[in-house]
Amino acid sequence: MASAKPIVGVSCDVLVVGGHRFHAAPEKYLLPILASGALPRLLPSLGAGEPNSDLLAGLDGLLLTGAISNIEPQHYGSRDPCPPYDPDRDATSLGLIRAALGRGLPMLAICRGNQELNVALGGSLHPRLHEMTGRLDHRAPQGEPHARQYAPRHGVTLSPGGLLASLCGESEIMVNSLHWQAIDRLGAGLAVEATAPDGTIEAVRVKSGSAFAVGVQWHPEWNFTEDRFSQALFKAFYDAL
């Protein structure tokens, strides 16, 4: 009998359509998991009432997706409003991250997921990066087709000797940029893996964890088959499962 494929849990957003609540994840996050040889399993954002240990049962890894919503500011000690919110995703994902790290579960966190990883470990966020003096506007161009919104927009410098630098043997790569929040104070136990030209932290790694645990602010899942670094990143995640 062939060995079972590894299973990757994928975080979900809560969407309200026609008055009904849906738990959903965009297909673009599922495709790299399938292409790697693993199987995705959607994890509903049921809020604080669902034990994280139950959601993690049977998983070999965890992928935290990007989203339109932002983390509610009270989770990182701020009162600066930054809607839209998804409180059930916050209540689920922040605890899920801590539980997964405690189990040594391999983790890849993308965009909002990267911010969740930082907040779960006690870090904070810049609510509106584009309003800060000296910072680039990292938001996607509005009203443009997806191909333009997700196109590479700026370089990031990979930390010398870091995990991401080892994946491609380069010191700088070009990334897409579709976010208006970013890491401010770094969470406990995180190491910076990449920075934008304006100093924005674009990728992190959990230093003390025994398993692969990386967050990136950009979207490597978009057209991942056409980008050498994105392929290397998902391969490293898969190899850690």
C-alpha positions in Angstrom: 0.0 0.0 0.0 1.3 3.4 -0.9 2.2 5.7 2.0 -0.4 8.4 2.8 0.2 11.9 1.6 1.0 14.5 4.3 -1.9 16.7 5.3 -1.5 20.5 5.6 -4.1 22.5 7.5 -5.1 25.7 5.8 -6.6 28.6 7.8 -10.0 30.0 6.7 -11.7 33.3 6.6 -15.3 33.8 7.7 -17.3 35.2 4.9 -21.0 36.2 5.1 -22.8 35.7 1.8 -26.6 36.1 1.5 -26.8 36.1 5.3 -25.0 32.8 5.6 -21.5 32.3 7.2 -19.0 30.5 5.1 -15.5 29.3 6.1 -13.3 29.6 3.0 -9.7 29.7 1.7 -8.8 30.9 -1.8 -7.8 28.1 -4.2 -4.4 29.8 -4.9 -3.2 28.7 -1.5 -4.3 25.1 -2.1 -2.6 24.6 -5.5 1.1 24.7 -4.2 0.2 22.2 -1.5 -1.3 19.8 -4.0 1.6 20.4 -6.5 4.1 19.5 -3.7 2.4 16.2 -3.1 0.5 17.0 0.0 -3.2 17.3 0.7 -4.8 20.5 2.0 -7.4 20.4 4.8 -9.5 23.6 5.4 -9.6 24.6 9.1 -12.8 26.5 10.0 -12.4 29.7 12.1 -14.8 28.6 14.8 -13.5 31.2 17.3 -12.3 30.8 20.9 -14.7 28.0 21.8 -13.0 25.3 19.7 -9.9 23.6 21.2 -6.8 24.2 19.0 -5.6 20.6 19.7 -8.7 19.3 18.0 -8.1 21.4 14.8 -4.5 20.3 14.7 -5.3 16.6 15.1 -3.9 14.5 12.2 -2.0 17.4 10.6 1.5 17.3 9.3 1.8 21.1 8.7 0.0 24.4 8.9 -0.4 27.1 6.2 -1.7 30.5 7.3 -3.3 32.4 4.4 -3.5 36.0 3.5 -6.9 37.8 3.7 -8.7 41.0 3.1 -9.3 41.4 6.9 -6.9 42.8 9.4 -6.1 41.6 12.9 -8.1 43.5 15.5 -5.7 46.0 17.2 -6.5 45.0 20.7 -4.5 41.8 20.1 -1.3 43.7 19.8 -2.0 46.5 22.3 -3.3 49.2 20.0 -6.4 51.3 19.8 -5.9 52.5 16.3 -8.8 51.2 14.2 -8.0 49.3 11.0 -11.0 47.5 9.6 -12.2 45.2 8.1 -11.9 42.6 10.8 -12.5 38.8 11.1 -12.7 38.2 14.9 -13.4 34.5 14.6 -10.3 34.1 12.5 -8.2 36.0 15.1 -9.6 33.9 17.9 -8.8 30.7 16.0 -5.5 31.5 14.3 -3.6 33.2 17.1 -4.1 30.2 19.5 -3.6 27.7 16.6 -0.2 29.2 15.9 1.0 28.9 19.5 -0.4 25.3 19.7 1.3 24.3 16.4 4.7 25.8 17.5 4.3 23.9 20.8 4.0 20.7 18.9 6.8 21.4 16.5 4.4 21.4 13.5 6.0 22.8 10.3 4.4 26.2 9.4 4.3 28.6 6.5 2.6 31.9 7.1 1.7 34.2 4.2 0.7 37.9 4.3 -2.0 38.1 7.1 -0.6 34.8 8.3 2.8 36.4 8.7 1.2 39.2 10.8 -0.7 36.6 12.8 2.6 34.8 13.5 4.1 38.0 14.8 1.1 39.0 17.0 0.8 35.4 18.4 4.3 35.7 19.7 3.7 39.1 21.3 4.7 41.4 18.5 2.8 44.4 17.1 1.8 45.8 13.7 1.9 49.1 11.8 -1.8 49.6 11.1 -1.3 51.7 7.9 2.2 51.5 6.6 1.5 53.8 3.6 0.8 56.7 6.0 4.2 56.5 7.6 6.9 58.9 6.5 9.7 57.3 4.5 7.8 54.1 3.8 6.8 52.7 0.4 3.2 52.2 -0.5 3.0 48.5 -0.3 -0.7 48.3 -1.3 -1.8 46.6 -4.5 -2.9 49.0 -7.3 -6.7 49.2 -7.1 -8.9 48.5 -10.1 -6.2 46.5 -11.9 -6.4 42.9 -13.1 -4.9 40.3 -10.8 -1.9 39.8 -13.1 -0.9 43.4 -12.4 -1.8 43.5 -8.7 0.3 40.4 -8.0 3.2 41.4 -10.2 6.6 41.9 -8.6 6.9 45.5 -7.2 10.0 45.8 -5.1 13.0 43.9 -4.0 13.7 42.5 -0.6 17.1 41.9 1.0 17.5 38.4 2.4 19.3 38.2 5.7 22.8 36.9 5.3 23.0 33.3 6.6 19.3 33.1 7.0 17.0 30.3 5.9 15.5 32.1 3.0 18.9 33.1 1.6 19.9 29.5 1.7 17.0 28.5 -0.5 18.1 30.4 -3.5 21.7 31.4 -2.9 20.9 35.1 -3.6 21.0 38.2 -1.4 18.0 39.9 -3.0 14.8 38.8 -4.7 11.8 40.6 -6.2 8.4 40.1 -4.6 4.8 41.2 -5.1 3.3 43.6 -2.5 -0.4 43.7 -1.6 -0.4 44.7 2.1 -1.1 47.9 4.0 -0.1 46.5 7.4 3.3 45.1 8.5 5.3 44.1 11.4 6.3 46.8 13.9 7.7 45.3 17.1 9.1 41.8 16.4 7.5 38.9 18.3 9.5 36.9 20.8 11.7 34.3 19.3 11.5 35.6 15.7 14.4 36.4 13.5 14.2 38.8 10.5 14.7 36.9 7.2 14.0 39.7 4.7 13.5 43.5 4.6 12.2 45.9 2.0 14.2 48.9 0.8 12.2 51.1 3.3 13.1 49.0 6.2 9.8 47.1 6.4 10.2 43.6 7.8 9.1 41.3 5.0 9.8 37.8 6.3 10.5 36.1 9.6 11.6 32.8 11.0 11.0 31.2 14.4 14.5 30.9 15.8 13.9 28.4 18.6 11.6 26.0 16.9 12.8 22.6 15.9 10.6 22.6 12.8 10.3 24.8 9.7 8.3 27.9 10.8 8.5 30.9 8.4 6.4 33.9 7.6 6.5 36.0 4.5 4.6 39.3 3.8 4.4 38.8 0.1 2.4 36.1 -1.9 4.6 33.3 -3.1 1.5 31.2 -3.9 0.7 33.4 -6.9 2.0 31.9 -10.1 4.4 29.8 -7.9 5.3 27.6 -10.9 6.9 30.6 -12.6 9.0 31.8 -9.8 12.2 29.9 -8.7 12.2 31.2 -5.2 8.5 30.5 -4.6 9.1 26.9 -5.8 12.1 26.6 -3.4 10.0 27.9 -0.5 7.1 25.5 -0.9 9.6 22.6 -1.5 11.3 23.5 1.8 7.9 23.6 3.5 6.9 20.2 2.0 10.3 18.6 2.9 9.7 19.6 6.5 6.3 17.8 6.7 
